[in-house]
Amino acid sequence: MKERVIVLVGLALLTVLMISSFLDMPWNQAAQTISNESVAESLFQDFAFSIIVMALLLAVAMVGGVYLARREEGP
């Protein structure tokens, strides 16, 4: 039961983070030429907090996956 609560809280935080990232995005701009430099600048300046949180979530997921894969089953 405790694990389900932790998973639900994590899922709720991820959902809030994703929604806040989408709401800050300028959706109504006209189509324009986009370069790699402008994408990188936008990611690391405008969305730096979101990128850092996503990187931490991916790291935690990787560590959790390794832990689950290496966990020994008891008798």
PDB file of N, H, CA, C and O in Angstrom:
ATOM      1  N   MET A   1       0.825  -1.196   0.000  1.00  0.00           N
ATOM      2  CA  MET A   1       0.000   0.000   0.000  1.00  0.00           C
ATOM      3  C   MET A   1       0.867   1.257   0.000  1.00  0.00           C
ATOM      4  O   MET A   1       0.565   2.245  -0.671  1.00  0.00           O
ATOM      5  N   LYS A   2       1.958   1.191   0.776  1.00  0.00           N
ATOM      6  H   LYS A   2       2.203   0.389   1.321  1.00  0.00           H
ATOM      7  CA  LYS A   2       2.840   2.354   0.868  1.00  0.00           C
ATOM      8  C   LYS A   2       3.477   2.664  -0.485  1.00  0.00           C
ATOM      9  O   LYS A   2       3.645   3.830  -0.844  1.00  0.00           O
ATOM     10  N   GLU A   3       3.833   1.610  -1.239  1.00  0.00           N
ATOM     11  H   GLU A   3       3.697   0.663  -0.948  1.00  0.00           H
ATOM     12  CA  GLU A   3       4.438   1.815  -2.541  1.00  0.00           C
ATOM     13  C   GLU A   3       3.461   2.472  -3.508  1.00  0.00           C
ATOM     14  O   GLU A   3       3.855   3.316  -4.313  1.00  0.00           O
ATOM     15  N   ARG A   4       2.206   2.094  -3.435  1.00  0.00           N
ATOM     16  H   ARG A   4       1.886   1.408  -2.781  1.00  0.00           H
ATOM     17  CA  ARG A   4       1.197   2.686  -4.320  1.00  0.00           C
ATOM     18  C   ARG A   4       1.028   4.172  -4.043  1.00  0.00           C
ATOM     19  O   ARG A   4       0.858   4.961  -4.973  1.00  0.00           O
ATOM     20  N   VAL A   5       1.072   4.555  -2.783  1.00  0.00           N
ATOM     21  H   VAL A   5       1.211   3.914  -2.029  1.00  0.00           H
ATOM     22  CA  VAL A   5       0.949   5.973  -2.432  1.00  0.00           C
ATOM     23  C   VAL A   5       2.137   6.747  -2.985  1.00  0.00           C
ATOM     24  O   VAL A   5       1.973   7.843  -3.522  1.00  0.00           O
ATOM     25  N   ILE A   6       3.338   6.177  -2.855  1.00  0.00           N
ATOM     26  H   ILE A   6       3.471   5.287  -2.419  1.00  0.00           H
ATOM     27  CA  ILE A   6       4.531   6.845  -3.374  1.00  0.00           C
ATOM     28  C   ILE A   6       4.459   6.984  -4.889  1.00  0.00           C
ATOM     29  O   ILE A   6       4.815   8.027  -5.436  1.00  0.00           O
ATOM     30  N   VAL A   7       4.001   5.936  -5.567  1.00  0.00           N
ATOM     31  H   VAL A   7       3.712   5.088  -5.123  1.00  0.00           H
ATOM     32  CA  VAL A   7       3.871   5.985  -7.018  1.00  0.00           C
ATOM     33  C   VAL A   7       2.836   7.027  -7.427  1.00  0.00           C
ATOM     34  O   VAL A   7       3.067   7.787  -8.368  1.00  0.00           O
ATOM     35  N   LEU A   8       1.714   7.074  -6.743  1.00  0.00           N
ATOM     36  H   LEU A   8       1.527   6.457  -5.979  1.00  0.00           H
ATOM     37  CA  LEU A   8       0.672   8.052  -7.079  1.00  0.00           C
ATOM     38  C   LEU A   8       1.145   9.479  -6.843  1.00  0.00           C
ATOM     39  O   LEU A   8       0.846  10.366  -7.642  1.00  0.00           O
ATOM     40  N   VAL A   9       1.877   9.714  -5.762  1.00  0.00           N
ATOM     41  H   VAL A   9       2.120   8.993  -5.112  1.00  0.00           H
ATOM     42  CA  VAL A   9       2.408  11.053  -5.498  1.00  0.00           C
ATOM     43  C   VAL A   9       3.415  11.437  -6.576  1.00  0.00           C
ATOM     44  O   VAL A   9       3.398  12.568  -7.061  1.00  0.00           O
ATOM     45  N   GLY A  10       4.291  10.511  -6.955  1.00  0.00           N
ATOM     46  H   GLY A  10       4.305   9.592  -6.561  1.00  0.00           H
ATOM     47  CA  GLY A  10       5.256  10.782  -8.018  1.00  0.00           C
ATOM     48  C   GLY A  10       4.574  11.057  -9.342  1.00  0.00           C
ATOM     49  O   GLY A  10       4.978  11.961 -10.073  1.00  0.00           O
ATOM     50  N   LEU A  11       3.553  10.294  -9.656  1.00  0.00           N
ATOM     51  H   LEU A  11       3.225   9.560  -9.062  1.00  0.00           H
ATOM     52  CA  LEU A  11       2.804  10.503 -10.887  1.00  0.00           C
ATOM     53  C   LEU A  11       2.102  11.851 -10.885  1.00  0.00           C
ATOM     54  O   LEU A  11       2.067  12.535 -11.908  1.00  0.00           O
ATOM     55  N   ALA A  12       1.547  12.235  -9.752  1.00  0.00           N
ATOM     56  H   ALA A  12       1.576  11.679  -8.921  1.00  0.00           H
ATOM     57  CA  ALA A  12       0.886  13.540  -9.649  1.00  0.00           C
ATOM     58  C   ALA A  12       1.889  14.671  -9.842  1.00  0.00           C
ATOM     59  O   ALA A  12       1.594  15.648 -10.530  1.00  0.00           O
ATOM     60  N   LEU A  13       3.070  14.549  -9.241  1.00  0.00           N
ATOM     61  H   LEU A  13       3.309  13.755  -8.682  1.00  0.00           H
ATOM     62  CA  LEU A  13       4.098  15.583  -9.404  1.00  0.00           C
ATOM     63  C   LEU A  13       4.565  15.669 -10.855  1.00  0.00           C
ATOM     64  O   LEU A  13       4.761  16.765 -11.380  1.00  0.00           O
ATOM     65  N   LEU A  14       4.741  14.533 -11.496  1.00  0.00           N
ATOM     66  H   LEU A  14       4.581  13.643 -11.070  1.00  0.00           H
ATOM     67  CA  LEU A  14       5.147  14.529 -12.897  1.00  0.00           C
ATOM     68  C   LEU A  14       4.074  15.168 -13.780  1.00  0.00           C
ATOM     69  O   LEU A  14       4.392  15.920 -14.701  1.00  0.00           O
ATOM     70  N   THR A  15       2.822  14.871 -13.501  1.00  0.00           N
ATOM     71  H   THR A  15       2.564  14.261 -12.753  1.00  0.00           H
ATOM     72  CA  THR A  15       1.725  15.452 -14.265  1.00  0.00           C
ATOM     73  C   THR A  15       1.682  16.965 -14.109  1.00  0.00           C
ATOM     74  O   THR A  15       1.506  17.684 -15.093  1.00  0.00           O
ATOM     75  N   VAL A  16       1.841  17.449 -12.893  1.00  0.00           N
ATOM     76  H   VAL A  16       1.984  16.865 -12.094  1.00  0.00           H
ATOM     77  CA  VAL A  16       1.851  18.901 -12.648  1.00  0.00           C
ATOM     78  C   VAL A  16       3.021  19.548 -13.372  1.00  0.00           C
ATOM     79  O   VAL A  16       2.872  20.617 -13.964  1.00  0.00           O
ATOM     80  N   LEU A  17       4.183  18.909 -13.328  1.00  0.00           N
ATOM     81  H   LEU A  17       4.304  18.041 -12.847  1.00  0.00           H
ATOM     82  CA  LEU A  17       5.359  19.447 -14.009  1.00  0.00           C
ATOM     83  C   LEU A  17       5.142  19.517 -15.517  1.00  0.00           C
ATOM     84  O   LEU A  17       5.489  20.515 -16.148  1.00  0.00           O
ATOM     85  N   MET A  18       4.574  18.470 -16.092  1.00  0.00           N
ATOM     86  H   MET A  18       4.292  17.659 -15.579  1.00  0.00           H
ATOM     87  CA  MET A  18       4.335  18.461 -17.531  1.00  0.00           C
ATOM     88  C   MET A  18       3.304  19.505 -17.930  1.00  0.00           C
ATOM     89  O   MET A  18       3.478  20.192 -18.937  1.00  0.00           O
ATOM     90  N   ILE A  19       2.237  19.632 -17.158  1.00  0.00           N
ATOM     91  H   ILE A  19       2.096  19.074 -16.340  1.00  0.00           H
ATOM     92  CA  ILE A  19       1.210  20.623 -17.477  1.00  0.00           C
ATOM     93  C   ILE A  19       1.771  22.030 -17.373  1.00  0.00           C
ATOM     94  O   ILE A  19       1.476  22.875 -18.218  1.00  0.00           O
ATOM     95  N   SER A  20       2.579  22.295 -16.348  1.00  0.00           N
ATOM     96  H   SER A  20       2.819  21.608 -15.662  1.00  0.00           H
ATOM     97  CA  SER A  20       3.154  23.638 -16.209  1.00  0.00           C
ATOM     98  C   SER A  20       4.111  23.940 -17.354  1.00  0.00           C
ATOM     99  O   SER A  20       4.200  25.086 -17.796  1.00  0.00           O
ATOM    100  N   SER A  21       4.826  22.932 -17.839  1.00  0.00           N
ATOM    101  H   SER A  21       4.753  22.001 -17.479  1.00  0.00           H
ATOM    102  CA  SER A  21       5.722  23.143 -18.984  1.00  0.00           C
ATOM    103  C   SER A  21       4.915  23.445 -20.245  1.00  0.00           C
ATOM    104  O   SER A  21       5.301  24.311 -21.030  1.00  0.00           O
ATOM    105  N   PHE A  22       3.812  22.750 -20.444  1.00  0.00           N
ATOM    106  H   PHE A  22       3.499  22.046 -19.805  1.00  0.00           H
ATOM    107  CA  PHE A  22       3.009  22.975 -21.631  1.00  0.00           C
ATOM    108  C   PHE A  22       2.291  24.320 -21.598  1.00  0.00           C
ATOM    109  O   PHE A  22       2.106  24.938 -22.646  1.00  0.00           O
ATOM    110  N   LEU A  23       1.888  24.782 -20.432  1.00  0.00           N
ATOM    111  H   LEU A  23       2.039  24.280 -19.581  1.00  0.00           H
ATOM    112  CA  LEU A  23       1.177  26.054 -20.340  1.00  0.00           C
ATOM    113  C   LEU A  23       2.100  27.238 -20.612  1.00  0.00           C
ATOM    114  O   LEU A  23       1.643  28.276 -21.090  1.00  0.00           O
ATOM    115  N   ASP A  24       3.393  27.098 -20.315  1.00  0.00           N
ATOM    116  H   ASP A  24       3.765  26.254 -19.927  1.00  0.00           H
ATOM    117  CA  ASP A  24       4.337  28.185 -20.534  1.00  0.00           C
ATOM    118  C   ASP A  24       4.804  28.287 -21.981  1.00  0.00           C
ATOM    119  O   ASP A  24       5.483  29.248 -22.345  1.00  0.00           O
ATOM    120  N   MET A  25       4.453  27.321 -22.798  1.00  0.00           N
ATOM    121  H   MET A  25       3.902  26.541 -22.502  1.00  0.00           H
ATOM    122  CA  MET A  25       4.936  27.276 -24.169  1.00  0.00           C
ATOM    123  C   MET A  25       4.125  28.215 -25.064  1.00  0.00           C
ATOM    124  O   MET A  25       2.896  28.224 -24.992  1.00  0.00           O
ATOM    125  N   PRO A  26       4.798  29.002 -25.904  1.00  0.00           N
ATOM    126  CA  PRO A  26       4.069  29.893 -26.830  1.00  0.00           C
ATOM    127  C   PRO A  26       3.531  29.106 -28.025  1.00  0.00           C
ATOM    128  O   PRO A  26       4.284  28.813 -28.953  1.00  0.00           O
ATOM    129  N   TRP A  27       2.251  28.761 -28.020  1.00  0.00           N
ATOM    130  H   TRP A  27       1.638  28.999 -27.266  1.00  0.00           H
ATOM    131  CA  TRP A  27       1.681  27.892 -29.048  1.00  0.00           C
ATOM    132  C   TRP A  27       1.228  28.641 -30.298  1.00  0.00           C
ATOM    133  O   TRP A  27       1.126  28.027 -31.360  1.00  0.00           O
ATOM    134  N   ASN A  28       0.956  29.934 -30.216  1.00  0.00           N
ATOM    135  H   ASN A  28       1.040  30.433 -29.353  1.00  0.00           H
ATOM    136  CA  ASN A  28       0.334  30.651 -31.322  1.00  0.00           C
ATOM    137  C   ASN A  28       1.315  31.388 -32.220  1.00  0.00           C
ATOM    138  O   ASN A  28       0.905  32.288 -32.953  1.00  0.00           O
ATOM    139  N   GLN A  29       2.562  31.047 -32.187  1.00  0.00           N
ATOM    140  H   GLN A  29       2.895  30.315 -31.592  1.00  0.00           H
ATOM    141  CA  GLN A  29       3.528  31.718 -33.044  1.00  0.00           C
ATOM    142  C   GLN A  29       3.448  31.158 -34.458  1.00  0.00           C
ATOM    143  O   GLN A  29       3.140  29.984 -34.664  1.00  0.00           O
ATOM    144  N   ALA A  30       3.734  32.027 -35.428  1.00  0.00           N
ATOM    145  H   ALA A  30       3.985  32.980 -35.260  1.00  0.00           H
ATOM    146  CA  ALA A  30       3.741  31.594 -36.818  1.00  0.00           C
ATOM    147  C   ALA A  30       4.935  30.673 -37.054  1.00  0.00           C
ATOM    148  O   ALA A  30       5.945  30.748 -36.354  1.00  0.00           O
ATOM    149  N   ALA A  31       4.800  29.805 -38.053  1.00  0.00           N
ATOM    150  H   ALA A  31       3.979  29.743 -38.622  1.00  0.00           H
ATOM    151  CA  ALA A  31       5.885  28.867 -38.363  1.00  0.00           C
ATOM    152  C   ALA A  31       7.115  29.650 -38.791  1.00  0.00           C
ATOM    153  O   ALA A  31       7.027  30.586 -39.586  1.00  0.00           O
ATOM    154  N   GLN A  32       8.255  29.255 -38.256  1.00  0.00           N
ATOM    155  H   GLN A  32       8.326  28.495 -37.610  1.00  0.00           H
ATOM    156  CA  GLN A  32       9.502  29.928 -38.578  1.00  0.00           C
ATOM    157  C   GLN A  32      10.619  28.898 -38.615  1.00  0.00           C
ATOM    158  O   GLN A  32      10.466  27.781 -38.122  1.00  0.00           O
ATOM    159  N   THR A  33      11.723  29.278 -39.193  1.00  0.00           N
ATOM    160  H   THR A  33      11.847  30.186 -39.593  1.00  0.00           H
ATOM    161  CA  THR A  33      12.870  28.383 -39.258  1.00  0.00           C
ATOM    162  C   THR A  33      13.495  28.258 -37.879  1.00  0.00           C
ATOM    163  O   THR A  33      13.765  29.257 -37.213  1.00  0.00           O
ATOM    164  N   ILE A  34      13.721  27.021 -37.459  1.00  0.00           N
ATOM    165  H   ILE A  34      13.501  26.209 -38.000  1.00  0.00           H
ATOM    166  CA  ILE A  34      14.264  26.771 -36.127  1.00  0.00           C
ATOM    167  C   ILE A  34      15.605  26.065 -36.289  1.00  0.00           C
ATOM    168  O   ILE A  34      15.714  25.069 -37.004  1.00  0.00           O
ATOM    169  N   SER A  35      16.613  26.590 -35.621  1.00  0.00           N
ATOM    170  H   SER A  35      16.524  27.399 -35.039  1.00  0.00           H
ATOM    171  CA  SER A  35      17.938  25.974 -35.686  1.00  0.00           C
ATOM    172  C   SER A  35      18.197  25.167 -34.414  1.00  0.00           C
ATOM    173  O   SER A  35      17.486  25.313 -33.420  1.00  0.00           O
ATOM    174  N   ASN A  36      19.201  24.334 -34.458  1.00  0.00           N
ATOM    175  H   ASN A  36      19.779  24.216 -35.266  1.00  0.00           H
ATOM    176  CA  ASN A  36      19.577  23.553 -33.281  1.00  0.00           C
ATOM    177  C   ASN A  36      19.977  24.455 -32.126  1.00  0.00           C
ATOM    178  O   ASN A  36      19.673  24.160 -30.970  1.00  0.00           O
ATOM    179  N   GLU A  37      20.654  25.546 -32.431  1.00  0.00           N
ATOM    180  H   GLU A  37      20.901  25.785 -33.370  1.00  0.00           H
ATOM    181  CA  GLU A  37      21.093  26.460 -31.379  1.00  0.00           C
ATOM    182  C   GLU A  37      19.913  27.102 -30.665  1.00  0.00           C
ATOM    183  O   GLU A  37      19.953  27.287 -29.449  1.00  0.00           O
ATOM    184  N   SER A  38      18.863  27.444 -31.408  1.00  0.00           N
ATOM    185  H   SER A  38      18.831  27.293 -32.396  1.00  0.00           H
ATOM    186  CA  SER A  38      17.706  28.076 -30.769  1.00  0.00           C
ATOM    187  C   SER A  38      16.934  27.081 -29.897  1.00  0.00           C
ATOM    188  O   SER A  38      16.382  27.449 -28.860  1.00  0.00           O
ATOM    189  N   VAL A  39      16.902  25.820 -30.329  1.00  0.00           N
ATOM    190  H   VAL A  39      17.350  25.520 -31.171  1.00  0.00           H
ATOM    191  CA  VAL A  39      16.244  24.792 -29.518  1.00  0.00           C
ATOM    192  C   VAL A  39      17.019  24.573 -28.229  1.00  0.00           C
ATOM    193  O   VAL A  39      16.428  24.508 -27.151  1.00  0.00           O
ATOM    194  N   ALA A  40      18.336  24.459 -28.333  1.00  0.00           N
ATOM    195  H   ALA A  40      18.816  24.512 -29.209  1.00  0.00           H
ATOM    196  CA  ALA A  40      19.165  24.261 -27.147  1.00  0.00           C
ATOM    197  C   ALA A  40      19.073  25.456 -26.205  1.00  0.00           C
ATOM    198  O   ALA A  40      18.996  25.284 -24.989  1.00  0.00           O
ATOM    199  N   GLU A  41      19.082  26.644 -26.753  1.00  0.00           N
ATOM    200  H   GLU A  41      19.145  26.783 -27.741  1.00  0.00           H
ATOM    201  CA  GLU A  41      18.974  27.857 -25.918  1.00  0.00           C
ATOM    202  C   GLU A  41      17.635  27.895 -25.192  1.00  0.00           C
ATOM    203  O   GLU A  41      17.579  28.235 -24.011  1.00  0.00           O
ATOM    204  N   SER A  42      16.565  27.551 -25.886  1.00  0.00           N
ATOM    205  H   SER A  42      16.610  27.275 -26.846  1.00  0.00           H
ATOM    206  CA  SER A  42      15.248  27.538 -25.259  1.00  0.00           C
ATOM    207  C   SER A  42      15.162  26.493 -24.156  1.00  0.00           C
ATOM    208  O   SER A  42      14.624  26.759 -23.082  1.00  0.00           O
ATOM    209  N   LEU A  43      15.695  25.297 -24.425  1.00  0.00           N
ATOM    210  H   LEU A  43      16.132  25.080 -25.298  1.00  0.00           H
ATOM    211  CA  LEU A  43      15.629  24.230 -23.426  1.00  0.00           C
ATOM    212  C   LEU A  43      16.386  24.587 -22.158  1.00  0.00           C
ATOM    213  O   LEU A  43      15.880  24.391 -21.053  1.00  0.00           O
ATOM    214  N   PHE A  44      17.596  25.111 -22.312  1.00  0.00           N
ATOM    215  H   PHE A  44      18.007  25.270 -23.210  1.00  0.00           H
ATOM    216  CA  PHE A  44      18.443  25.322 -21.153  1.00  0.00           C
ATOM    217  C   PHE A  44      18.301  26.699 -20.519  1.00  0.00           C
ATOM    218  O   PHE A  44      18.883  26.942 -19.462  1.00  0.00           O
ATOM    219  N   GLN A  45      17.544  27.612 -21.132  1.00  0.00           N
ATOM    220  H   GLN A  45      17.071  27.415 -21.990  1.00  0.00           H
ATOM    221  CA  GLN A  45      17.294  28.903 -20.509  1.00  0.00           C
ATOM    222  C   GLN A  45      15.841  29.030 -20.050  1.00  0.00           C
ATOM    223  O   GLN A  45      15.574  29.377 -18.900  1.00  0.00           O
ATOM    224  N   ASP A  46      14.916  28.748 -20.949  1.00  0.00           N
ATOM    225  H   ASP A  46      15.133  28.466 -21.883  1.00  0.00           H
ATOM    226  CA  ASP A  46      13.498  28.930 -20.627  1.00  0.00           C
ATOM    227  C   ASP A  46      12.926  27.768 -19.819  1.00  0.00           C
ATOM    228  O   ASP A  46      12.055  27.974 -18.974  1.00  0.00           O
ATOM    229  N   PHE A  47      13.402  26.559 -20.067  1.00  0.00           N
ATOM    230  H   PHE A  47      14.110  26.391 -20.753  1.00  0.00           H
ATOM    231  CA  PHE A  47      12.854  25.375 -19.425  1.00  0.00           C
ATOM    232  C   PHE A  47      13.897  24.636 -18.599  1.00  0.00           C
ATOM    233  O   PHE A  47      13.853  23.410 -18.501  1.00  0.00           O
ATOM    234  N   ALA A  48      14.821  25.357 -18.013  1.00  0.00           N
ATOM    235  H   ALA A  48      14.857  26.353 -18.092  1.00  0.00           H
ATOM    236  CA  ALA A  48      15.928  24.730 -17.274  1.00  0.00           C
ATOM    237  C   ALA A  48      15.416  23.902 -16.097  1.00  0.00           C
ATOM    238  O   ALA A  48      15.884  22.784 -15.883  1.00  0.00           O
ATOM    239  N   PHE A  49      14.472  24.428 -15.340  1.00  0.00           N
ATOM    240  H   PHE A  49      14.092  25.337 -15.514  1.00  0.00           H
ATOM    241  CA  PHE A  49      13.953  23.706 -14.178  1.00  0.00           C
ATOM    242  C   PHE A  49      13.296  22.394 -14.600  1.00  0.00           C
ATOM    243  O   PHE A  49      13.507  21.361 -13.966  1.00  0.00           O
ATOM    244  N   SER A  50      12.513  22.435 -15.653  1.00  0.00           N
ATOM    245  H   SER A  50      12.342  23.275 -16.168  1.00  0.00           H
ATOM    246  CA  SER A  50      11.838  21.228 -16.137  1.00  0.00           C
ATOM    247  C   SER A  50      12.847  20.183 -16.607  1.00  0.00           C
ATOM    248  O   SER A  50      12.670  18.992 -16.351  1.00  0.00           O
ATOM    249  N   ILE A  51      13.894  20.618 -17.288  1.00  0.00           N
ATOM    250  H   ILE A  51      14.038  21.585 -17.496  1.00  0.00           H
ATOM    251  CA  ILE A  51      14.916  19.694 -17.774  1.00  0.00           C
ATOM    252  C   ILE A  51      15.635  19.033 -16.602  1.00  0.00           C
ATOM    253  O   ILE A  51      15.893  17.829 -16.629  1.00  0.00           O
ATOM    254  N   ILE A  52      15.958  19.813 -15.579  1.00  0.00           N
ATOM    255  H   ILE A  52      15.749  20.790 -15.558  1.00  0.00           H
ATOM    256  CA  ILE A  52      16.656  19.265 -14.408  1.00  0.00           C
ATOM    257  C   ILE A  52      15.770  18.246 -13.690  1.00  0.00           C
ATOM    258  O   ILE A  52      16.247  17.179 -13.304  1.00  0.00           O
ATOM    259  N   VAL A  53      14.505  18.560 -13.511  1.00  0.00           N
ATOM    260  H   VAL A  53      14.118  19.427 -13.825  1.00  0.00           H
ATOM    261  CA  VAL A  53      13.592  17.637 -12.834  1.00  0.00           C
ATOM    262  C   VAL A  53      13.414  16.361 -13.656  1.00  0.00           C
ATOM    263  O   VAL A  53      13.389  15.264 -13.098  1.00  0.00           O
ATOM    264  N   MET A  54      13.290  16.496 -14.963  1.00  0.00           N
ATOM    265  H   MET A  54      13.310  17.387 -15.416  1.00  0.00           H
ATOM    266  CA  MET A  54      13.168  15.303 -15.814  1.00  0.00           C
ATOM    267  C   MET A  54      14.427  14.446 -15.745  1.00  0.00           C
ATOM    268  O   MET A  54      14.341  13.218 -15.726  1.00  0.00           O
ATOM    269  N   ALA A  55      15.590  15.084 -15.709  1.00  0.00           N
ATOM    270  H   ALA A  55      15.659  16.081 -15.725  1.00  0.00           H
ATOM    271  CA  ALA A  55      16.839  14.327 -15.605  1.00  0.00           C
ATOM    272  C   ALA A  55      16.902  13.573 -14.278  1.00  0.00           C
ATOM    273  O   ALA A  55      17.334  12.421 -14.236  1.00  0.00           O
ATOM    274  N   LEU A  56      16.473  14.220 -13.200  1.00  0.00           N
ATOM    275  H   LEU A  56      16.122  15.156 -13.234  1.00  0.00           H
ATOM    276  CA  LEU A  56      16.458  13.544 -11.903  1.00  0.00           C
ATOM    277  C   LEU A  56      15.473  12.388 -11.891  1.00  0.00           C
ATOM    278  O   LEU A  56      15.771  11.330 -11.336  1.00  0.00           O
ATOM    279  N   LEU A  57      14.299  12.572 -12.496  1.00  0.00           N
ATOM    280  H   LEU A  57      14.057  13.431 -12.946  1.00  0.00           H
ATOM    281  CA  LEU A  57      13.319  11.488 -12.562  1.00  0.00           C
ATOM    282  C   LEU A  57      13.844  10.307 -13.381  1.00  0.00           C
ATOM    283  O   LEU A  57      13.637   9.152 -13.009  1.00  0.00           O
ATOM    284  N   LEU A  58      14.514  10.593 -14.484  1.00  0.00           N
ATOM    285  H   LEU A  58      14.682  11.531 -14.786  1.00  0.00           H
ATOM    286  CA  LEU A  58      15.091   9.509 -15.283  1.00  0.00           C
ATOM    287  C   LEU A  58      16.188   8.779 -14.518  1.00  0.00           C
ATOM    288  O   LEU A  58      16.302   7.557 -14.611  1.00  0.00           O
ATOM    289  N   ALA A  59      16.993   9.516 -13.765  1.00  0.00           N
ATOM    290  H   ALA A  59      16.901  10.509 -13.689  1.00  0.00           H
ATOM    291  CA  ALA A  59      18.049   8.877 -12.971  1.00  0.00           C
ATOM    292  C   ALA A  59      17.445   7.981 -11.896  1.00  0.00           C
ATOM    293  O   ALA A  59      17.920   6.867 -11.679  1.00  0.00           O
ATOM    294  N   VAL A  60      16.405   8.459 -11.224  1.00  0.00           N
ATOM    295  H   VAL A  60      16.019   9.365 -11.401  1.00  0.00           H
ATOM    296  CA  VAL A  60      15.741   7.650 -10.199  1.00  0.00           C
ATOM    297  C   VAL A  60      15.113   6.409 -10.824  1.00  0.00           C
ATOM    298  O   VAL A  60      15.175   5.323 -10.247  1.00  0.00           O
ATOM    299  N   ALA A  61      14.511   6.562 -11.994  1.00  0.00           N
ATOM    300  H   ALA A  61      14.460   7.444 -12.463  1.00  0.00           H
ATOM    301  CA  ALA A  61      13.908   5.414 -12.670  1.00  0.00           C
ATOM    302  C   ALA A  61      14.968   4.392 -13.066  1.00  0.00           C
ATOM    303  O   ALA A  61      14.735   3.187 -12.969  1.00  0.00           O
ATOM    304  N   MET A  62      16.130   4.863 -13.510  1.00  0.00           N
ATOM    305  H   MET A  62      16.320   5.842 -13.589  1.00  0.00           H
ATOM    306  CA  MET A  62      17.203   3.943 -13.870  1.00  0.00           C
ATOM    307  C   MET A  62      17.722   3.192 -12.657  1.00  0.00           C
ATOM    308  O   MET A  62      17.924   1.980 -12.719  1.00  0.00           O
ATOM    309  N   VAL A  63      17.936   3.890 -11.565  1.00  0.00           N
ATOM    310  H   VAL A  63      17.771   4.875 -11.514  1.00  0.00           H
ATOM    311  CA  VAL A  63      18.410   3.238 -10.341  1.00  0.00           C
ATOM    312  C   VAL A  63      17.355   2.244  -9.849  1.00  0.00           C
ATOM    313  O   VAL A  63      17.699   1.137  -9.433  1.00  0.00           O
ATOM    314  N   GLY A  64      16.096   2.620  -9.891  1.00  0.00           N
ATOM    315  H   GLY A  64      15.816   3.518 -10.229  1.00  0.00           H
ATOM    316  CA  GLY A  64      15.025   1.711  -9.480  1.00  0.00           C
ATOM    317  C   GLY A  64      14.946   0.486 -10.362  1.00  0.00           C
ATOM    318  O   GLY A  64      14.708  -0.618  -9.870  1.00  0.00           O
ATOM    319  N   GLY A  65      15.143   0.661 -11.662  1.00  0.00           N
ATOM    320  H   GLY A  65      15.336   1.557 -12.061  1.00  0.00           H
ATOM    321  CA  GLY A  65      15.138  -0.477 -12.577  1.00  0.00           C
ATOM    322  C   GLY A  65      16.280  -1.436 -12.299  1.00  0.00           C
ATOM    323  O   GLY A  65      16.096  -2.653 -12.324  1.00  0.00           O
ATOM    324  N   VAL A  66      17.457  -0.891 -12.035  1.00  0.00           N
ATOM    325  H   VAL A  66      17.606   0.097 -12.015  1.00  0.00           H
ATOM    326  CA  VAL A  66      18.603  -1.747 -11.701  1.00  0.00           C
ATOM    327  C   VAL A  66      18.350  -2.468 -10.386  1.00  0.00           C
ATOM    328  O   VAL A  66      18.664  -3.651 -10.253  1.00  0.00           O
ATOM    329  N   TYR A  67      17.784  -1.760  -9.414  1.00  0.00           N
ATOM    330  H   TYR A  67      17.528  -0.799  -9.522  1.00  0.00           H
ATOM    331  CA  TYR A  67      17.482  -2.388  -8.114  1.00  0.00           C
ATOM    332  C   TYR A  67      16.486  -3.531  -8.274  1.00  0.00           C
ATOM    333  O   TYR A  67      16.673  -4.604  -7.701  1.00  0.00           O
ATOM    334  N   LEU A  68      15.436  -3.307  -9.045  1.00  0.00           N
ATOM    335  H   LEU A  68      15.284  -2.435  -9.511  1.00  0.00           H
ATOM    336  CA  LEU A  68      14.433  -4.358  -9.248  1.00  0.00           C
ATOM    337  C   LEU A  68      14.998  -5.532 -10.028  1.00  0.00           C
ATOM    338  O   LEU A  68      14.626  -6.678  -9.778  1.00  0.00           O
ATOM    339  N   ALA A  69      15.887  -5.261 -10.964  1.00  0.00           N
ATOM    340  H   ALA A  69      16.189  -4.330 -11.167  1.00  0.00           H
ATOM    341  CA  ALA A  69      16.465  -6.340 -11.761  1.00  0.00           C
ATOM    342  C   ALA A  69      17.437  -7.183 -10.948  1.00  0.00           C
ATOM    343  O   ALA A  69      17.582  -8.376 -11.215  1.00  0.00           O
ATOM    344  N   ARG A  70      18.105  -6.592  -9.964  1.00  0.00           N
ATOM    345  H   ARG A  70      17.988  -5.623  -9.748  1.00  0.00           H
ATOM    346  CA  ARG A  70      19.105  -7.305  -9.192  1.00  0.00           C
ATOM    347  C   ARG A  70      18.548  -7.876  -7.889  1.00  0.00           C
ATOM    348  O   ARG A  70      19.232  -8.651  -7.219  1.00  0.00           O
ATOM    349  N   ARG A  71      17.335  -7.513  -7.524  1.00  0.00           N
ATOM    350  H   ARG A  71      16.780  -6.884  -8.069  1.00  0.00           H
ATOM    351  CA  ARG A  71      16.767  -7.973  -6.267  1.00  0.00           C
ATOM    352  C   ARG A  71      16.592  -9.479  -6.287  1.00  0.00           C
ATOM    353  O   ARG A  71      16.062 -10.034  -7.250  1.00  0.00           O
ATOM    354  N   GLU A  72      17.029 -10.135  -5.242  1.00  0.00           N
ATOM    355  H   GLU A  72      17.459  -9.685  -4.460  1.00  0.00           H
ATOM    356  CA  GLU A  72      16.917 -11.589  -5.152  1.00  0.00           C
ATOM    357  C   GLU A  72      15.588 -11.958  -4.507  1.00  0.00           C
ATOM    358  O   GLU A  72      15.153 -11.358  -3.524  1.00  0.00           O
ATOM    359  N   GLU A  73      14.971 -12.955  -5.091  1.00  0.00           N
ATOM    360  H   GLU A  73      15.324 -13.442  -5.890  1.00  0.00           H
ATOM    361  CA  GLU A  73      13.706 -13.440  -4.553  1.00  0.00           C
ATOM    362  C   GLU A  73      13.977 -14.343  -3.356  1.00  0.00           C
ATOM    363  O   GLU A  73      14.837 -15.222  -3.416  1.00  0.00           O
ATOM    364  N   GLY A  74      13.246 -14.125  -2.279  1.00  0.00           N
ATOM    365  H   GLY A  74      12.548 -13.411  -2.230  1.00  0.00           H
ATOM    366  CA  GLY A  74      13.392 -14.952  -1.080  1.00  0.00           C
ATOM    367  C   GLY A  74      12.601 -16.249  -1.202  1.00  0.00           C
ATOM    368  O   GLY A  74      11.732 -16.362  -2.067  1.00  0.00           O
ATOM    369  N   PRO A  75      12.892 -17.230  -0.346  1.00  0.00           N
ATOM    370  CA  PRO A  75      12.171 -18.514  -0.404  1.00  0.00           C
ATOM    371  C   PRO A  75      10.733 -18.419   0.043  1.00  0.00           C
ATOM    372  O   PRO A  75      10.019 -19.421   0.042  1.00  0.00           O
TER     373      PRO A  75
END
